[in-house]
C-alpha cells in the first residue's frame, strides 16, 4: 500500500494504491468489486479509518463473500463490500461525541454514502440492516444474504467462528493481503473500547457490554431484570 502521509494511530491517507487493492487479491472466486463507487468507498475508508479497522473490514468482506460462495447463496458483492467497509465507521474519531450505538452511526454513514450514489432505497435498507445488526447474534442469519454474510464475516475475523470451514489456503491468503498484525485480538478490543467508552449507555443489551466490562473495571452493566422490577408500574 503506497501512501504519502501517515497520521495518528497508524492511519494512512493520500495516494492509496487502488490497483493493488482491487486487482491483486482474488480468492476462490471472491474479489473486491471494481466499480467507481467501490473505489470511492475504498478511498473514503482508507482516509478515515486506522490500518487496523481498514484491514479488518476488508477481511470481513472476503470471509463473508467466501461464506456466501461456499453456501451457494445469491448476494450482491458490491452491497456486501459497502456493508463490510462501513461496519466499524462509527468507532472512528468522527463519532467521539455521538451517543448512538456505534453500529447505528456506521449504518447511517453507509446510508448517506449510498444515497449519494443514487442506490435504490431497498438496497440502502439492506446495507443499513446488515451493519446495524452485525453485533446482534441470532437475527442476521434470518435476513437477506448480504445481512447474514456481513455478520458471518465479522464473526470469523473477530471470534474465529466457522474457522475450520475455511481452508488454510483461504485464511492465509486473506490474512496475507490484509494483515492482522501481531496483536489483533487485543487491538480490536481496544478499538471497540475507544469507540464506545464515551457512550456506555449505548451498549446495553449487546455484546458491546462485554467490551466495556473487560476494559473498564468501574463500568456497571445495566440489569434488565432490575429495570423491570424498579419500573413505576405497581405490578
GIVEN-V270585 format. One record per residue. N is the residue number from 1. PSI is psi in degrees with one decimal (999 if undefined). Layout:
BEGIN
((N:PSI) (N:PSI))
END
This chain:
BEGIN
((1:121.7) (2:137.5) (3:159.9) (4:-18.6) (5:141.2) (6:134.5) (7:-165.9) (8:148.5) (9:33.3) (10:14.3) (11:132.7) (12:136.7) (13:159.4) (14:141.4) (15:39.8) (16:138.3) (17:87.6) (18:-38.4) (19:-40.7) (20:-39.4) (21:-42.1) (22:-33.5) (23:-27.7) (24:-25.2) (25:114.3) (26:117.1) (27:109.6) (28:44.7) (29:-8.6) (30:126.9) (31:159.4) (32:132.1) (33:131.2) (34:74.8) (35:164.8) (36:-42.9) (37:-43.1) (38:-37.8) (39:-41.5) (40:-39.2) (41:-45.1) (42:-44.5) (43:-40.0) (44:-48.4) (45:-38.3) (46:-37.8) (47:-15.0) (48:-39.2) (49:160.4) (50:164.6) (51:-41.3) (52:-52.6) (53:-36.6) (54:-49.2) (55:-40.4) (56:-47.1) (57:-37.9) (58:-39.5) (59:-39.6) (60:-42.7) (61:-49.3) (62:-43.5) (63:-36.7) (64:-45.0) (65:-41.8) (66:-36.0) (67:-43.2) (68:-41.7) (69:-40.1) (70:-36.2) (71:-5.3) (72:30.9) (73:146.7) (74:120.6) (75:159.9) (76:109.3) (77:-34.7) (78:-41.6) (79:-39.7) (80:-39.4) (81:-44.4) (82:-45.8) (83:-44.7) (84:-43.8) (85:-26.0) (86:-10.2) (87:-23.2) (88:13.5) (89:-33.1) (90:-8.7) (91:-6.6) (92:170.7) (93:-28.4) (94:-24.1) (95:27.0) (96:-4.6) (97:-0.8) (98:146.5) (99:4.1) (100:161.7) (101:140.1) (102:-29.2) (103:-37.0) (104:-42.7) (105:-41.5) (106:-45.7) (107:-39.3) (108:-37.8) (109:-42.3) (110:-40.6) (111:-45.5) (112:-41.2) (113:-47.7) (114:-42.0) (115:-35.8) (116:-18.7) (117:11.3) (118:25.1) (119:136.9) (120:146.6) (121:-33.7) (122:-34.2) (123:-36.7) (124:-43.5) (125:-37.2) (126:-45.6) (127:-40.1) (128:-46.0) (129:-43.2) (130:-44.5) (131:-46.2) (132:-24.0) (133:1.7) (134:-11.4) (135:19.4) (136:84.2) (137:148.0) (138:-9.7) (139:-48.6) (140:-37.0) (141:-12.1) (142:4.0) (143:-165.0) (144:158.9) (145:-41.7) (146:-34.7) (147:-49.0) (148:-41.2) (149:-31.8) (150:-46.8) (151:-39.9) (152:-42.1) (153:-41.5) (154:-46.7) (155:-36.6) (156:-47.2) (157:-35.0) (158:-44.6) (159:-6.3) (160:19.6) (161:137.4) (162:20.5) (163:-45.6) (164:-9.2) (165:-8.5) (166:145.3) (167:158.8) (168:-37.2) (169:-40.1) (170:-47.5) (171:-44.8) (172:-39.5) (173:-43.1) (174:-46.4) (175:-24.8) (176:-42.3) (177:-36.4) (178:83.8) (179:146.6) (180:-19.4) (181:-173.9) (182:-10.4) (183:43.9) (184:-41.6) (185:-49.9) (186:-36.2) (187:-37.9) (188:-35.3) (189:-41.7) (190:-38.9) (191:-40.2) (192:-47.2) (193:-45.0) (194:-35.3) (195:-9.1) (196:-11.2) (197:-24.8) (198:-3.0) (199:58.2) (200:-30.9) (201:-22.2) (202:-12.3) (203:-4.2) (204:130.9) (205:11.7) (206:171.6) (207:-16.8) (208:-24.0) (209:-38.2) (210:-36.4) (211:-48.3) (212:-39.2) (213:-35.8) (214:-39.8) (215:-23.3) (216:104.8) (217:-15.7) (218:-6.9) (219:134.3) (220:120.5) (221:144.9) (222:137.8) (223:113.6) (224:-44.3) (225:-39.4) (226:-38.1) (227:-42.1) (228:-49.8) (229:-26.8) (230:8.4) (231:161.9) (232:-7.2) (233:143.6) (234:-32.5) (235:999))
END
